Amino acid sequence: MALRFLGIYPNTPDDGSPTIWVDESSGDLIIQSWKADEATVRQAQEVGSVPGHSTDVPDHETVIRLPANMLQFIPRPEVSGGNSGT
């Protein structure tokens, strides 16, 4: 696994700040951020995802809250060619 740093929460203190890396071999994002509070987790469970899929959060997973200003660091796939619609 070869990680590449993408970004950190702007004007961050020295520790405990949201950070994003990308795994160069798989393209996976590695995200350090704040755990969502219980109210947020309950709301996510109420909304659900796809029919029949459990809304329980397994022990090996967690729900995080990624600040909106961190979205700038998430890589977007490059679109090449195709129909521009014009």
C-alpha positions as CSV (number, residue, x, y, z in Angstrom):
1,M,0.0,0.0,0.0
2,A,1.5,3.3,-1.1
3,L,-0.4,6.3,0.4
4,R,-0.4,9.8,-1.0
5,F,-1.4,12.7,1.1
6,L,-4.3,14.7,-0.5
7,G,-5.2,17.3,2.1
8,I,-5.9,18.4,5.7
9,Y,-8.6,20.5,7.3
10,P,-7.7,24.2,6.6
11,N,-6.2,26.2,9.5
12,T,-6.0,23.0,11.5
13,P,-4.4,22.8,15.0
14,D,-1.4,20.4,15.4
15,D,-3.4,17.2,16.0
16,G,-6.8,15.5,15.6
17,S,-7.8,17.1,12.3
18,P,-9.6,15.6,9.3
19,T,-7.1,14.3,6.8
20,I,-7.4,12.5,3.4
21,W,-5.0,10.2,1.7
22,V,-5.4,8.0,-1.4
23,D,-4.0,4.4,-1.8
24,E,-2.1,4.7,-5.0
25,S,-2.4,1.0,-5.7
26,S,-6.2,0.6,-5.3
27,G,-7.6,4.2,-5.5
28,D,-9.2,3.8,-2.1
29,L,-9.6,6.9,0.0
30,I,-8.2,6.8,3.5
31,I,-10.1,9.4,5.7
32,Q,-9.4,10.5,9.2
33,S,-12.3,12.6,10.4
34,W,-14.7,13.2,13.3
35,K,-17.0,10.3,14.3
36,A,-20.6,11.2,13.7
37,D,-22.6,11.7,16.9
38,E,-25.3,9.3,17.9
39,A,-28.1,11.5,16.5
40,T,-26.4,11.5,13.1
41,V,-25.9,7.8,13.1
42,R,-29.6,7.3,14.0
43,Q,-30.7,9.6,11.2
44,A,-28.5,7.7,8.7
45,Q,-30.1,4.4,9.9
46,E,-33.6,5.9,9.6
47,V,-32.9,7.0,6.0
48,G,-31.2,3.7,5.2
49,S,-29.6,2.9,1.8
50,V,-31.0,0.1,-0.3
51,P,-34.0,-2.1,0.4
52,G,-33.1,-5.1,2.5
53,H,-29.7,-3.8,3.5
54,S,-29.0,-3.7,7.2
55,T,-28.6,-0.2,8.8
56,D,-26.5,-1.6,11.6
57,V,-22.9,-0.3,11.7
58,P,-20.6,-3.3,12.0
59,D,-17.9,-3.3,14.6
60,H,-15.2,-3.0,11.9
61,E,-16.8,0.2,10.5
62,T,-17.8,3.6,11.8
63,V,-19.8,6.6,10.5
64,I,-17.7,9.7,10.1
65,R,-18.6,13.3,9.4
66,L,-16.5,14.8,6.7
67,P,-16.6,18.6,6.7
68,A,-17.8,20.1,3.4
69,N,-14.6,22.0,2.9
70,M,-12.7,18.7,2.7
71,L,-14.5,17.7,-0.5
72,Q,-12.0,19.8,-2.4
73,F,-9.4,17.1,-1.7
74,I,-11.4,14.2,-3.0
75,P,-10.1,13.2,-6.5
76,R,-12.5,13.2,-9.4
77,P,-12.2,10.9,-12.3
78,E,-11.0,12.6,-15.4
79,V,-13.5,12.5,-18.3
80,S,-12.0,12.2,-21.7
81,G,-13.7,12.3,-25.1
82,G,-17.4,11.4,-25.2
83,N,-20.3,13.5,-26.3
84,S,-20.5,17.0,-24.9
85,G,-24.1,17.3,-25.9
86,T,-23.5,20.1,-28.4
